Amino acid sequence: MTPPQLDGLAMADLQRLLAQTDAAIAERRVEELKVLADGFARKLAVNGFSVKEGIDALKPYIGKNLRPNLQPRQDQSA
């Protein structure tokens, strides 16, 4: 929906649309994680490693925030 179409909607309708959007995003994330895990498992196997070895190699990363910072730095213009 475009912003002008959203202007006339009741709060309940907006909340319903938000819930649908959140559900679609969550579903997409699950699917993307499955694709990544499948690719990782295949690469491990091709290189002679087991999935358990791959999981063990990832354990040091548990709890670390490896996401790139998407905020522009102070010295960069947006």
CYANA upper distance limits for C-alpha pairs under 8 A (distance plus 0.5 A):
  1 MET  CA      5 GLN  CA      6.60
  1 MET  CA      6 LEU  CA      7.17
  2 THR  CA      6 LEU  CA      6.92
  3 PRO  CA      7 ASP  CA      6.83
  4 PRO  CA      8 GLY  CA      8.03
  5 GLN  CA      9 LEU  CA      7.96
  6 LEU  CA     14 LEU  CA      8.12
  9 LEU  CA     13 ASP  CA      6.49
  9 LEU  CA     14 LEU  CA      6.98
 10 ALA  CA     14 LEU  CA      6.89
 11 MET  CA     15 GLN  CA      6.60
 12 ALA  CA     16 ARG  CA      6.63
 13 ASP  CA     17 LEU  CA      6.71
 14 LEU  CA     18 LEU  CA      6.59
 15 GLN  CA     19 ALA  CA      6.61
 16 ARG  CA     20 GLN  CA      6.72
 17 LEU  CA     21 THR  CA      6.61
 18 LEU  CA     22 ASP  CA      6.57
 19 ALA  CA     23 ALA  CA      6.61
 20 GLN  CA     24 ALA  CA      6.68
 21 THR  CA     25 ILE  CA      6.69
 22 ASP  CA     26 ALA  CA      6.66
 23 ALA  CA     27 GLU  CA      6.64
 24 ALA  CA     28 ARG  CA      6.66
 25 ILE  CA     29 ARG  CA      6.67
 26 ALA  CA     30 VAL  CA      6.82
 27 GLU  CA     31 GLU  CA      6.86
 28 ARG  CA     32 GLU  CA      6.60
 29 ARG  CA     33 LEU  CA      6.58
 30 VAL  CA     34 LYS  CA      6.82
 31 GLU  CA     35 VAL  CA      6.88
 32 GLU  CA     36 LEU  CA      6.72
 33 LEU  CA     37 ALA  CA      6.53
 34 LYS  CA     38 ASP  CA      6.54
 35 VAL  CA     39 GLY  CA      6.67
 36 LEU  CA     40 PHE  CA      6.56
 37 ALA  CA     41 ALA  CA      6.56
 38 ASP  CA     42 ARG  CA      6.71
 39 GLY  CA     43 LYS  CA      6.66
 40 PHE  CA     44 LEU  CA      6.63
 41 ALA  CA     45 ALA  CA      6.75
 41 ALA  CA     50 SER  CA      8.38
 41 ALA  CA     51 VAL  CA      6.42
 41 ALA  CA     54 GLY  CA      8.40
 42 ARG  CA     46 VAL  CA      6.66
 43 LYS  CA     47 ASN  CA      6.71
 44 LEU  CA     48 GLY  CA      6.76
 44 LEU  CA     49 PHE  CA      5.37
 44 LEU  CA     50 SER  CA      6.76
 44 LEU  CA     51 VAL  CA      7.17
 44 LEU  CA     54 GLY  CA      7.35
 45 ALA  CA     49 PHE  CA      5.77
 45 ALA  CA     50 SER  CA      6.63
 45 ALA  CA     51 VAL  CA      8.09
 49 PHE  CA     53 GLU  CA      6.71
 49 PHE  CA     54 GLY  CA      7.54
 50 SER  CA     54 GLY  CA      6.97
 51 VAL  CA     55 ILE  CA      6.67
 52 LYS  CA     56 ASP  CA      6.59
 53 GLU  CA     57 ALA  CA      6.65
 54 GLY  CA     58 LEU  CA      6.86
 55 ILE  CA     59 LYS  CA      6.90
 58 LEU  CA     62 ILE  CA      7.68
 72 PRO  CA     76 GLN  CA      6.55
 72 PRO  CA     77 SER  CA      7.55
 72 PRO  CA     78 ALA  CA      6.70
 73 ARG  CA     77 SER  CA      8.36
